Amino acid sequence: MRPSYVELVLARALAVLLLLSACATPYQPFEGRPVLAAIRFEGNHSISGGELLDHIATAPTSGFFSKTARYYDADLFAIDIKRIERWYNQKGFYEAKVENVEELRDDKGRVTLLVKINEGRRAVVRKMEFTGAEAVPHDELSDVDDALPIHPGDGFDEDLYEKAKDVLLEQLREHGFARAKVRGRVEVAPEEGSANIVFEVDPGDRFKFGDVTVSGNQRVASDEIVFATGIRRGDRFTPKAIALAQQRVYNLGAFSGVRVNLEPLTDPPFAGVRVNVREAPIHTVRLGLGGSAEESRWELPRLRAEYTNRSLLGGLRRLELSNTAGYAFVPNPFPGQYDPARSGITTLTSAQLTIPNMFVPGLDWISRAEFAREIQSSFSYDDVAARTGLLYRRAEHTVGLSLNFVRYFKVDVRGDTTGVPGIVNDCPISCTLTYPELRYSYDGRDNAIEPTNGFFGTIGLQQTLKPGTFSYFRINPDLRGYAPLGRIGVLALRVEYGGLFTETANGASPFTQRFFFGGQNEQRGYQPLQQGPKIGADPCLENNPPGCGKTLRYATTAVGIGGKAAALVSAELRIHADFILNHLGIVPFVDASNVTNDPKRPLEGGLEVAPGLGLRYLTPFGPVRLDVAYLVRVKDVFTPAATATDSTGATVTMSRTRVSASCPDNTAGCIPLPRFAFHVSLGEAF
């Protein structure tokens, strides 16, 4: 298949940019100092060249589209040689030496420095001991030792040694020693390649929690706040209990500010706790205005109204009423394209009652009622729902168990669904879905809005019950990890699986619970909800376009119906681009995913792959982002044969129709799938 005109233009533009960037290195000296083109290191087997460059003052010429010239100063680099050797010393290489520095000049006088290093032996931790820790029981001291980042047999590292002192102090305090002090010393024998570490410990008294005192509250009773902390007089003191108490009191939803601190330690062995709160208004009303625009659907305007009562009938019972309403234009509001039959008002109205601290601190009972009218480009439906359940939160862990009852009606899926078991033809007027759901989440991220480090994982389990039209088991784990890459940015990874298991292979599955990928937060190579199985719609008219038969017609539109299995792997490199514009980020990414109908084989046929490039502008509410993705590997999909009604009202047989990104030009019976997709949104992709 020949590349398209757009692909050729993009390839040529990229080649020109690469050529310009390669030729852009300046060469004119400044005040007699030549341009420093690069610094290369030899012999640095244990420490990377990038890490060494981060710890010296001299920097080579850098930049991609345009080069920022840097100049070679031999006197400054002589000092940098000492910095290199000192950095090696900090990593335990006490015999490291810079043996030689060569100045390599090109035909334009630009200098490349070749730095030859002899690392020598690295000092190894031979012995590690604790002094003054007699008051700490042996088994507890063993647990403390296990938590340290350095142990005998490891290569010595000054940074790890300093971190070990901090961890040791933190661990002693977690074991109740609130006044613990830690010092240390290292005995190094460079000629033997050994280091002995001695931690000098002064644990002091072991403390218990004393009384909890509350201040700043006027409406909420102090006893309820004390109960919410989970701290009782006589419990062993731990700093984690203080942090957990602050989280629990804030989660009550009645306060705009919470601070939990220790009182001065003046009465061993008891440590008093002070809870200072700032109460939020009992009644809050919020209004908002927004909208959204996608290739196949616009929603303008979108209005949101919220009302919160934080003390319903007294106490901490919280009532939240909300309504979001808008008008969905399908596919858009422009004359000649707007379709009134598929457009209309969308709404989500809910009432939620939260009763905190049921039985134990951190356990909330949440009940919710909803009414929704949903309109998408491919489907629409109404539903009413009632949900009730318990939610328990403890530090990074959240566990929720809920019972859900949903009644669907006025369901309409564009296209023929005769051969598609699901929510449409299994309940032509209305149907019921009843299921309990168990959900567990672990949030170890450093920031929920803009994470740069840590791990997040969640899993949801559903099993249908009677009364209900459907019978299935649904599982949906989602794992995400974040790793900082120094000054460059953040590497973000995500893996997700979805499986919906029905009683039989062709058993009915509710349309609204199937897996839909595509859009701003999953497979960005597709428009929203468009990846995976499809059905045909809008049969062609006879000979319009040419090739359309008299009675056997092909579909001209493909409607995504989701799948019973899904798999997704995403990777992003979130590069800090402040050198271009403050708060700007550049994000190359790759999304690889699959949506099928066999939950036991979610990778059947292979993953569809879409690399892309995104821009982020960081705001206090999260990043505003633009993502552009291109499907480099995409599978053809065939809509099933079906009986349908064309635009003239005639009943025709709609044949099996191919949906492909490789439709030949002017070929009948093939629905073209765009390879490019664009997304504008607020917030990280994951």
Buried (B, 14 or more C-beta within 10 A) or exposed (E): EEEEEEEEEBEEEEEEEEEEBEEEBBBEBEEEBBBBBBBBBBBBEBBEBEBBBEBBEBEBBEBEEEBEBBBBBEEEBEEBBEBBBEBBBBBBBBBBBBEEBEEEEEEEEBBBBBBBBBBBBBBBBBEBEBEBBEBBEEEBBEBBBEEBEBEEEBBBBBEBBEBBBEBBBBBBBBBBBBBBEBEBEBEBEBEEBBBBBBBBBBBBBBBBBBBBEBEBBEEBEBEBBBBBBBBEEEEEBBEEBBEBBBBBBBBBBBBEEBBBEBBEBEEEBBBBBBBBBEBBEEEEEEEEEEEBEBBBBBBBEBBBBBBBBBBBEEBBBBBBBBBBBBBBBBBBBEEEEBEEEBBEEBBBBBBBBBBBBBEEBBBBBBBBBBBBBBBBBBBBBBBBBBBBBBBBBBBBEBBBBBEBBBBBEEBEBBBBBEEBBBBBBBBEEBBBBBBBBBBBBBBBBEEEEBBBEBBBBBBBBBBBEEEBBBBBBBBBBBBBBBEBEEEEBBBBBBBBBBBBBBEEEEBBBBBBBBBBBBBBBBBBBBBBBBBBBBBBBBBBBEEEEEEBBEEEBBBBBBBBBBBBBBBBBBBBBBBBBEEEEEEBBBBEBBBBBBBBBEBEEBEEEEBBBBBBEBBBEBEEEBBBBBBBBBBEEBBEBBBBBBEBEBEEEEEBEBBEBBBBBEBEEEEBBBBBBBBBBBBEBEBBBB
